[in-house]
Amino acid sequence: MDFQDFLQYVPNLIPVELPAEAAHIKMAPKERALALKNLDLNGVNPRIAAVMMLCYPKNEKTHLVLIVRNEYKGVHSSQIAFPGGKYETFDSSYQETALRETHEEVGILPEKITIIKQFTPMYIPPSNFLVHPFLGFSSEELSFYPDVREVASVIELPLSVFLDDKIIVDTTLSTSYGDNIVVPAFQIENHMVWGATAMILSELREVMKITFEENL
């Protein structure tokens, strides 16, 4: 999608009702869906994080940035994610967390990002995080400077590829729920994007499809 066309759609994205769990569940592993069914957030006392779903122009086409996390001893080692991280007490809001962490992880200054809207929070059982996603955009082409301590590489995903149904697949993985489990995923380049990131992407995808189709 041409970035100028995307900019024209931005005001129409704001009022779209979020599909929330109905979108999340489409890309949820069966085991996670069961774990979330009767979730009591007050009972688990989750840690809080925020992430940025950042759109921007590259060669005049709209792209979405994702990161590949470094390998480490933890449940999210080497996984595909959005720029973002843990809420700190000095953050004035979850939005500020998302902007600050995006700057720290991929080097994009907060003033270069315009927030469009907040999306439905996503609880991640293996790490006990409640993640608040924000959709934003930058009007200029971006150069990313990944934090080598946290980010192995950056994925620049064309929006046209993201919205193509062909990237949705089933794959077999070993997860925190067990070995050789079939899970829904987005196949992006040579990566399988599954779990919380895929579930958040599912909601973003539905909101964008609703907006674009209604305004054609």
C-alpha positions in Angstrom: 0.0 0.0 0.0 1.3 3.5 -0.9 2.1 5.4 2.2 0.1 8.4 1.1 -3.0 6.2 0.8 -2.3 4.9 4.3 -2.2 8.4 5.7 -5.7 9.1 4.2 -7.0 6.0 6.1 -5.5 7.0 9.5 -8.5 9.1 10.6 -10.8 6.2 9.8 -8.8 3.8 11.9 -9.5 5.7 15.1 -13.3 5.1 15.5 -13.2 1.4 14.5 -14.4 -0.8 17.4 -11.7 -3.2 18.5 -12.5 -6.9 17.9 -10.5 -7.8 21.0 -10.6 -11.4 22.0 -12.6 -12.4 18.9 -9.5 -11.4 16.9 -6.9 -12.7 19.4 -8.4 -16.2 19.5 -8.0 -16.7 15.8 -4.2 -16.8 16.2 -4.1 -18.3 19.7 -2.6 -21.8 20.3 -5.4 -24.0 21.6 -3.7 -24.4 25.0 -3.4 -20.6 25.4 -7.0 -20.1 24.5 -8.0 -22.5 27.3 -5.6 -20.8 29.8 -7.1 -17.4 29.0 -10.8 -18.5 29.1 -11.3 -18.1 32.8 -8.4 -15.7 33.5 -8.7 -13.5 36.6 -6.1 -10.7 36.1 -6.5 -9.6 39.7 -5.5 -13.0 40.9 -2.3 -13.2 38.8 -1.1 -9.7 39.5 0.7 -9.3 36.1 3.6 -7.1 35.3 2.9 -4.4 32.8 4.5 -3.7 29.4 3.7 -1.7 26.3 4.6 -2.2 22.7 4.5 -0.1 19.5 3.0 -1.2 16.2 4.8 1.3 14.1 3.9 2.0 10.4 6.2 4.1 8.2 7.1 4.7 4.6 9.9 2.8 2.8 10.3 3.4 -0.9 6.9 5.1 -0.7 5.2 1.9 0.5 3.8 1.4 4.0 5.8 -0.9 6.3 5.4 -2.3 9.8 8.4 -2.9 12.0 9.0 -6.0 14.1 12.1 -7.1 15.9 13.8 -10.5 16.5 14.8 -10.7 20.1 18.2 -11.9 21.1 18.7 -15.5 22.4 18.7 -15.6 26.2 17.5 -17.7 29.1 13.9 -16.8 29.1 10.5 -17.7 27.6 10.7 -15.1 24.8 14.2 -15.9 23.6 14.7 -15.4 19.9 11.0 -14.7 19.3 9.5 -12.1 17.0 8.0 -9.1 18.8 7.1 -5.5 18.5 9.5 -2.8 19.9 8.5 -2.3 23.5 9.1 -3.4 27.1 8.3 -3.1 30.7 6.4 -0.2 32.2 8.5 1.8 34.7 7.2 3.9 37.6 8.8 7.0 36.0 6.6 6.6 32.9 3.6 8.9 32.9 1.5 6.5 30.9 1.6 3.2 29.0 1.9 5.2 25.8 5.1 6.8 27.1 6.4 3.3 27.9 5.8 2.2 24.3 7.5 5.3 22.9 10.4 5.1 25.3 11.1 1.5 24.7 10.8 1.9 20.9 13.5 4.5 21.2 15.7 2.3 23.4 15.3 -0.8 21.3 15.4 0.4 17.7 16.5 4.1 18.0 13.3 5.9 16.9 12.8 9.2 18.8 9.3 9.6 20.4 8.8 12.9 18.5 8.9 11.1 15.2 5.9 8.9 16.1 2.3 9.9 16.0 0.0 7.7 18.1 -3.2 6.6 16.3 -4.9 4.5 19.0 -4.5 2.0 21.7 -5.4 -1.7 21.1 -6.7 -4.4 23.4 -4.3 -5.4 26.2 -2.9 -8.9 25.8 -2.0 -11.2 28.8 1.0 -13.5 28.3 0.7 -16.4 30.8 4.3 -17.8 30.5 5.9 -14.5 31.5 2.9 -13.0 33.5 2.9 -9.8 31.5 -0.1 -7.7 30.5 0.9 -6.0 27.3 -0.7 -2.7 26.1 -0.3 -2.3 22.3 -0.3 1.1 20.6 -0.6 1.8 16.9 1.5 4.7 15.6 3.1 6.0 12.5 6.0 8.0 11.3 5.7 10.2 8.2 9.3 9.9 7.2 11.5 7.0 6.2 13.3 5.5 9.2 16.7 4.2 9.9 16.7 1.6 12.7 19.5 1.3 15.3 18.8 -1.9 17.2 20.0 -2.2 20.8 22.5 -5.1 20.4 21.8 -6.2 24.0 18.1 -6.9 23.2 17.5 -7.0 19.5 19.1 -9.5 17.1 17.6 -7.9 13.9 14.8 -5.8 12.6 12.0 -7.0 10.2 10.5 -4.4 7.9 7.2 -5.9 6.8 5.3 -4.4 3.9 1.7 -3.8 4.9 0.6 -5.4 1.6 2.3 -8.7 2.7 0.9 -8.4 6.2 -2.7 -8.1 4.9 -2.3 -11.1 2.5 -4.1 -14.2 3.8 -1.3 -16.4 2.4 1.0 -15.6 5.3 -1.4 -17.4 7.8 -0.2 -21.0 8.3 -0.3 -23.7 10.9 3.1 -24.8 12.2 4.3 -27.4 14.8 6.4 -26.0 17.7 7.7 -26.8 21.1 6.2 -24.2 23.5 5.8 -23.6 27.2 2.6 -25.6 26.9 4.3 -28.7 25.5 6.3 -30.2 22.7 5.2 -30.6 19.1 2.1 -28.5 19.4 0.3 -27.2 16.3 -0.2 -23.5 16.5 -1.5 -20.8 14.0 1.2 -18.4 12.9 2.1 -15.7 10.4 4.9 -16.8 8.1 7.0 -13.7 7.6 10.2 -14.1 5.5 11.8 -17.1 7.2 10.2 -16.5 10.6 7.2 -18.0 12.2 5.3 -15.4 14.2 3.1 -17.0 16.8 1.8 -16.6 20.3 1.1 -13.1 21.8 2.6 -11.2 18.9 0.5 -13.1 16.4 -2.6 -12.5 18.5 -1.9 -8.8 18.7 -1.2 -8.7 14.9 -4.5 -10.5 14.3 -6.4 -7.6 15.9 -4.4 -5.0 14.0 -5.0 -6.9 10.8 -8.8 -7.1 11.3 -9.0 -3.4 12.2 -7.1 -2.4 9.1 -9.1 -4.7 6.8 -12.4 -3.3 8.2 -11.1 0.3 7.6 -9.7 -0.3 4.2 -12.7 -2.2 2.9 -15.2 0.3 4.2 -13.4 3.2 2.6 -12.6 1.7 -0.9 
